[in-house]
Amino acid sequence: MHPELQNLSQAIKAGKRKEARAATEAALGAEVPPQSILDALMEGMSDVGKRFKANEIFVPEVLVAARAMQKSMDLLEPVLTASGIQPKHSIVIGTVEGDLHDIGKNLVMMMLKGANFKVIDLGVNVALAKFAEAVEAHQPNVVALSALLTTTMPSMQNIVKALNESGKAVKIMVGGAPITQNFADQIGADGYAPDAASAVDLAHSLCA
């Protein structure tokens, strides 16, 4: 591995934004293939995800690592696009109508980006119509629904039901504090993730 790629992975793991940006600039300057740089980024975020699932680090550390990753992606995305390297899979994500919480959603979104998914973020308080429009416009592989309030769980149920009945070939994954695997099964979702790292694994499996 090119030394700058090692530096990049380590900077992501440690959540060091300046170092991540500097390592990306150095790798691009050394004409390291953009796919190799992306692979180093993904390796760093994968390690962060594994440590998060093992309760070795917590949400603040993951957010810091994700922000470091974003600094690198800001430089890398134009180069990837110019070289014709596109994410294999796309996901529409949003917090359902009636819910304004976004920390969990944003964490999932950043980790999905780090795993080379194209992420279309609809934000918070997202109504069914907006999800339906996004599915029509972007033709994603997966729709990810988030909810933190128990009062918005019926909204999640309505969205899942409507998307399933629409006939679109899209998988639906759900998550958030009050959500359980049992609830996901009841409402007809294709998958449930208890945390951001699991969400990335789930998204990969739904796209397989």
ZIQUIWO-V159633 format. One record per pair of residues at least 6 apart in sequence whose C-alpha atoms are under 7 Angstrom apart, sorted by the first residue. I is the first residue (numbers start at 1). J is the second residue. D is the distance in whole Angstrom. If there is no record, write none. Layout:
I & J & D
I & J & D
This chain:
4 & 23 & 5
4 & 26 & 7
4 & 27 & 6
5 & 27 & 7
5 & 37 & 6
5 & 40 & 6
7 & 23 & 6
8 & 20 & 5
8 & 23 & 5
8 & 24 & 7
8 & 40 & 7
8 & 41 & 7
9 & 40 & 5
9 & 41 & 6
9 & 43 & 7
9 & 44 & 5
10 & 44 & 7
11 & 19 & 6
11 & 20 & 5
12 & 20 & 6
12 & 44 & 5
12 & 45 & 7
12 & 65 & 5
12 & 68 & 6
12 & 69 & 6
13 & 44 & 5
13 & 45 & 7
13 & 47 & 7
13 & 48 & 6
13 & 65 & 6
14 & 65 & 7
15 & 64 & 5
15 & 65 & 4
15 & 68 & 5
16 & 68 & 6
17 & 67 & 7
17 & 68 & 4
17 & 71 & 6
20 & 68 & 6
20 & 71 & 7
20 & 72 & 6
21 & 71 & 6
21 & 72 & 5
24 & 72 & 6
34 & 79 & 7
34 & 80 & 6
41 & 69 & 7
41 & 114 & 7
42 & 114 & 5
42 & 115 & 5
45 & 111 & 7
45 & 114 & 6
48 & 62 & 7
49 & 197 & 5
51 & 57 & 6
52 & 58 & 6
53 & 197 & 6
63 & 107 & 6
66 & 110 & 6
66 & 111 & 7
69 & 114 & 7
80 & 86 & 7
87 & 116 & 5
87 & 117 & 5
87 & 118 & 6
88 & 117 & 7
89 & 117 & 5
89 & 118 & 6
89 & 141 & 6
90 & 117 & 5
90 & 118 & 4
90 & 119 & 6
90 & 140 & 5
90 & 141 & 6
90 & 142 & 7
91 & 117 & 7
91 & 118 & 6
91 & 119 & 5
91 & 120 & 6
91 & 140 & 5
91 & 141 & 6
91 & 142 & 5
91 & 143 & 6
91 & 144 & 7
92 & 119 & 6
92 & 120 & 5
92 & 121 & 6
92 & 140 & 6
92 & 142 & 6
92 & 143 & 5
92 & 144 & 6
93 & 120 & 6
93 & 121 & 5
93 & 122 & 6
93 & 143 & 6
93 & 144 & 5
93 & 145 & 6
94 & 105 & 7
94 & 121 & 6
94 & 122 & 5
94 & 123 & 5
94 & 124 & 6
94 & 126 & 6
94 & 144 & 7
94 & 145 & 6
94 & 146 & 6
95 & 102 & 7
95 & 105 & 7
95 & 123 & 6
95 & 124 & 4
95 & 125 & 6
95 & 126 & 6
95 & 145 & 6
95 & 146 & 5
95 & 147 & 6
96 & 124 & 6
96 & 125 & 5
96 & 126 & 5
96 & 127 & 6
96 & 145 & 6
96 & 146 & 6
96 & 147 & 6
96 & 155 & 7
96 & 156 & 6
97 & 125 & 4
97 & 126 & 5
97 & 127 & 5
97 & 152 & 7
97 & 155 & 6
98 & 125 & 5
98 & 152 & 6
99 & 124 & 7
99 & 125 & 5
99 & 147 & 7
99 & 148 & 7
99 & 149 & 7
99 & 152 & 6
100 & 124 & 5
100 & 125 & 6
101 & 124 & 7
101 & 148 & 7
102 & 124 & 7
105 & 146 & 6
107 & 196 & 6
108 & 196 & 5
108 & 199 & 7
109 & 119 & 7
111 & 200 & 7
112 & 200 & 6
113 & 119 & 7
128 & 159 & 5
140 & 170 & 7
141 & 170 & 5
141 & 171 & 6
141 & 207 & 6
142 & 170 & 5
142 & 171 & 5
142 & 172 & 6
143 & 170 & 7
143 & 171 & 6
143 & 172 & 5
143 & 173 & 6
144 & 172 & 6
144 & 173 & 5
144 & 174 & 6
145 & 173 & 6
145 & 174 & 5
145 & 175 & 6
146 & 174 & 6
146 & 175 & 5
146 & 176 & 5
147 & 153 & 7
147 & 175 & 7
147 & 176 & 5
148 & 176 & 5
148 & 177 & 5
148 & 178 & 6
149 & 178 & 7
150 & 178 & 6
157 & 187 & 5
160 & 187 & 7
160 & 188 & 7
160 & 189 & 6
171 & 190 & 6
171 & 206 & 7
172 & 189 & 5
172 & 190 & 5
172 & 191 & 7
173 & 189 & 6
173 & 190 & 6
173 & 191 & 5
173 & 192 & 6
174 & 184 & 7
174 & 189 & 7
174 & 191 & 6
174 & 192 & 5
174 & 193 & 7
175 & 192 & 6
175 & 193 & 5
175 & 194 & 6
181 & 192 & 6
184 & 191 & 7
184 & 192 & 6
191 & 202 & 7
193 & 199 & 5
193 & 202 & 7
